[in-house]
């Protein structure tokens, strides 16, 4: 199943805070409020899209995130 990024929910990388730029697209499967909250609660890795078109796995930093301003931590696989 191919992941889509049409809802365009952007997240900030945790290592770029406090001057965070929202630059990583969250996949549509995690972009609704309920799916995002579930991903944050469970620490589910999401395959996110970088501005250059490459992909990387991220988890939601639940302590610093809101749905309006998601903060994502890179997962190295």
C-alpha positions as CSV (number, residue, x, y, z in Angstrom):
1,X,0.0,0.0,0.0
2,X,1.5,3.3,-1.0
3,X,1.4,6.2,1.5
4,X,-0.2,9.5,0.4
5,X,0.6,13.0,1.7
6,X,-2.4,15.0,0.3
7,X,-3.6,16.4,3.6
8,X,-0.3,18.3,4.0
9,X,-0.1,18.2,7.8
10,X,3.4,19.5,8.5
11,X,5.6,18.7,11.5
12,X,8.7,20.3,12.9
13,X,11.8,18.2,13.6
14,X,12.5,18.0,17.3
15,X,16.2,18.7,16.7
16,X,15.4,22.1,15.0
17,X,13.6,23.5,18.1
18,X,13.1,26.3,19.3
19,X,13.3,27.9,15.9
20,X,11.3,25.1,14.4
21,X,10.3,25.1,10.7
22,X,7.4,22.9,9.8
23,X,9.0,21.0,7.0
24,X,8.1,17.3,7.2
25,X,4.8,16.0,5.8
26,X,2.9,13.6,8.0
27,X,1.2,10.8,6.1
28,X,-2.5,10.9,5.5
29,X,-3.0,7.8,7.6
30,X,-1.8,9.8,10.7
31,X,-3.0,13.2,9.7
32,X,-6.5,13.2,11.2
33,X,-6.8,14.3,14.8
34,X,-7.7,10.9,16.1
35,X,-5.0,9.0,14.1
36,X,-2.4,11.6,15.2
37,X,-3.4,11.3,18.9
38,X,-3.2,7.5,18.6
39,X,0.2,7.7,17.0
40,X,1.4,10.0,19.7
41,X,0.0,7.7,22.5
42,X,1.5,4.5,21.1
43,X,4.8,5.9,19.7
44,X,4.0,4.5,16.3
45,X,6.7,5.2,13.6
46,X,5.3,7.1,10.6
47,X,6.9,7.3,7.2
48,X,7.1,11.0,6.6
49,X,8.0,13.0,3.5
50,X,11.0,15.4,3.5
51,X,11.0,18.6,1.4
52,X,13.5,17.0,-1.0
53,X,11.2,14.0,-1.7
54,X,13.0,11.5,0.5
55,X,11.3,9.5,3.2
56,X,12.2,9.0,6.8
57,X,10.6,7.4,9.9
58,X,9.5,9.7,12.7
59,X,7.5,9.4,16.0
60,X,5.5,12.1,17.6
61,X,7.1,13.8,20.5
62,X,4.0,13.6,22.7
63,X,5.3,16.0,25.4
64,X,5.9,18.9,23.0
65,X,3.3,18.3,20.3
66,X,-0.2,19.6,19.7
67,X,-2.2,18.7,16.6
68,X,-1.8,22.2,15.3
69,X,2.0,22.1,15.9
70,X,3.3,18.6,15.7
71,X,6.9,17.9,16.8
72,X,8.5,14.8,15.3
73,X,11.6,12.8,16.4
74,X,13.6,10.9,13.8
75,X,13.7,7.1,14.2
76,X,16.9,5.6,12.9
77,X,16.3,2.2,11.4
